[in-house]
Structures are given as structure tokens and as C-alpha cells.
Amino acid sequence: MIEHDSLYIGGQWLRPAENGVITVVSPADEQTIGAVPLATATDVDHAVAAAGAAFRGTWPRLTPGERADVLERLADELAKNRDERAALTSRQNGMPIAIAASAEGDSPVGLLRYYAALARATPLEERRPRLDGNGETLVRKEPVGVVAAIVPWNFPQALTMFKLAPALAAGCTVVLKPAPETTVDALELAAACERVGLPAGVLNVVTGGADVGEYLVSHPGVHKVAFTGSTAAGRRIGEVCGRLLRPVTLELGGKSAAIVLDDADLAATVRGLATSSLLNSGQTCYLSTRILAPRTRYAEVVDAVAGLAGSLTVGDPLSPDTLVGPMVSRRQRDRVESYIAAGKAGGATVATGGGRPAQDRGWYVQPTVFANVDNDARIAREEIFGPVLAVIPYGDIDEAVGIANDSDYGLGGTIWTSDVDRGVELARRVETGSIGVNFYGLDVGAPFGGVKASGIGRELGPEGLAAYHHLKSIYLPA
Ligand code: NAD
């Protein structure tokens, strides 16, 4: 059993103001596997006050190199228990362990090392000659202040570090609110921060759901909000931050397109789609869940994609052979099943799946591929967040681009072709924040984020660090 009874606030482990508890339930067998404390508004007040005090303390005044030293110590600390941390995510959210090992085990370590190196290499002050010729202006980068970081359950440790590593590197202090489904890893992260001597109040962890998150977002002591989650919650947070004129980064949902060109090597394409369209049992924001296939090869593409989905090993997330685990919660499984029902009711053809696999416990759904899908259908327009793909036919390239761009979202995407130059040319025409040719893979050194309803702002790369800096111009006398 996983038991935690305290929140991490101001460098101390404190019991929450009330006795609320979040029950941790295994998605793989529906058994209770632990309990963690539920924070209240009073706890959020304490956490924001602690982060504010830490921001007035030494942390933002250390040199970037001194902060980088702490980030590197934290990276070393997290590297020690990479396998345990990966398993912790799998146990909480059902992520197949083979994916968790790199996505949750390794990537937080890599992010810390990247932002430590970037902090050392990024000058905070620059003197520019004035354009009127009368002397210079000193342009300074300053940390924005107290950051409210709110993350979802699908890649909890990685997405936390997308925010924490650059925020700390910039000199900000943080109040982290993990998703209720994946709270334990956030408390373990706080313990690791404590072990490496991160000053008190620089990271604080409060727990809870949307109400606790909403209270944090609008708290007067917060200077910036960094949110990853659903578009619905992101809109709400954007409204609140707009009213408060509070900087906000929103990493939201997606419904990205895989454009399979007529010259694509289909065997290589489906090998790539296994991750770029179905990673983490379909519970990944950037997945290419609309497969756009040329009419001339439509039946062939449907067969290949259905063959892929039907061949994936579904089962215990802690088994190294598993490629598709359970949905994170009963609610999420019900949601995915409601979309499968909508697809059937809307006249699309089930090419594979469409039901529940053999497991008698756990929130599993069969990897499902729909053929003969119109881009106006609900299953083509709305984010399902499960292992459900829609194969949509197109005539020529212009029509393919039109369908890809006919979406409320714009987060990821892929092009599959034997002519990489042709793929890059097409990638330029797709309205999206990132897109891969013959594969999809985040690059920690390059900006990641969405256009349209997929979000505002960017994480990763130098742009991800810039999101935690304010700019100040000091006009120097000639
Ligand atoms: P969610 O929006 O329900 O919850 C995300 C987090 O926000 C949780 O911690 C939740 O407690 C909190 N929250 C919810 N409503 C809130 C509110 N009004 N104010 C403040 N906090 C609030 O999303 P989810 O179901 O946990 O995650 C899945 C979603 O996240 C999908 O839509 C997925 O596409 C998206 N996502 C996006 C990215 C990206 O980088 N663009 C990455 C991963 C996941």
C-alpha cells in the first residue's frame, strides 16, 4: 500500500487542514492501492505564502550556475530510482512499463540536465546600443515569480518536469498541483527535492482536483500559471488569467492527423503509428488519431492499421510485453466507450476492436480502428483519449491538407512518405505546433505546444525557459 499523510509546504511535511483523503486505485485491477491527503483552500494559502516567501529569499538571487548545481543534484537523485519511479506511474495510471521507463523514468532526469546546462549558458543581461544613438539599454531577464503548475495524470512526472525544470532554472518558486489520479509521484518528487537541499518553499505540493486547482489559479499570490490538461479546463483557466492579466501557458488537447501519402512504405508506417498514434494506450495529447489515407490505397491502409491495432498486446501495465494498458479510471473508460458507441451509431465501420478485451478486471478497452469515417463525425472532431483511431479517405494532397487543418485543434501530426522532402513541404502546410516526418518524437531542445484549441505558449527548448522570465529594459545615461 502507498500511504502519504502530509503535503509538502515551505520545506515541511504538513498534515492538511482537514482530514480529506484521495484514494489511489489501480486501473489494472480496480483495487485500492493507497491513500494520499486532500488539500484544502487553507493549505493552498499556506503553499502560495511559502512560495512567495521563498521568492523573496535567496533562490532568485542565486547565480544561474548555483541553481543549475541544485538541478543537477536533483537529476542525480532521480536517476537513482528511475525504475521505481517508472513503476509508480504505471501503478497509478496504467501506463505500460516499457513506456514509463523512458517517459517517466528517464525524461525528468534529462529535462533537469538540459535546463541546468541552458541556465548556465543563457546570459541574463545584455547591453544594446540605443537606436537613437544616445548610449545603451540594459535588457534583463528576471524570474516571473510564484508559478502555479497544474498537471494531468497521463505523463505526470515528465509533464511536471516540463514546468519545474525551467521554472527553477529561471529562479521562480513553484506550487505544484498534480492530478488526483497521480499524486504520489509528486509527493515523491518533493521528497527528492528535500534530500538534495532545494531551499524551503521553492517547491510546494498541494493535492486535489479541479476545485483546488481553480483556487490556486486565481490566488492573489500567484504570478504565472503553467497548465497542461484538457481544453475545457484550459479555457476556464485562460478566462480567469485573462481577467487577472496573469501570464499563462496552456498545453491542451489534440486531434492530430497522420497523412499517409501514396508513396508511403506501409509496413514502416504502421510500425511508426504504433507509437505516434497509440502511445500510452491512446492517452497522449499529441497522437495522430485521424489517419488520412489516399483513396487509391484506402483499403490497404485500413487493413494495415487494423492489423496493427489488433496485434498489440493488451494487459497488465507492469508486464514488459504490454503495449496497451488500461484507461486511467472508470470514468475515462466510460468516456472512450461512449465514443466507440458514437462511432458505430454514426455509421463508421469497425475495422478492429470496438469492445472490451478478455480481462475480467481493470478499465481496459480494445484498440479500435474505424473505417469510412467522415471528418465531420464526432469521432473525428473530438479528443477521445483512448486507443481509438479513425481512418479518413482523401483524394489529392490539397484535400488531405484541408482535412488535416479542418480541426479545432493543432498540436501534433505526422506525414508518412518515402520522399522526405515532399513530407517536409507538406508539413509546412499543416496548422499545428509540431509534426513529424515518418515518425513523431518530442525534442527537448525544440519548442512544443499547440495552435488553436490546443493551447497558448510553448514548453521545452530555450522557449520553455523564456516562459519563466520577464524582460526589463533599463535605459542607461549616455
Ligand atoms: P483535466 O483538464 O481534467 O485535468 C488536468 C489537471 O487540471 C488536473 O490536475 C486537474 O485536477 C486540474 N484541473 C481541472 N480543471 C481545473 C480548473 N478549472 N482549474 C484548475 N485546475 C483544473 O485533464 P486530464 O483529464 O487530467 O488530462 C487529459 C487532458 O490533458 C487531455 O485533454 C490531453 O490532451 C491533455 N494533455 C495535453 C498535453 C499537452 O502538452 N498539450 C499533454 C498531456 C495531456
Residues whose N, C-alpha, C, O or C-beta is under 5 A from the ligand:
A	BS01	NAD	I150 V151 P152 W153 K177 P178 A179 P180 G208 G209 A210 G213 E214 T228 G229 S230 T231 A233 R236 E251 L252 G253 G254 C285 S454
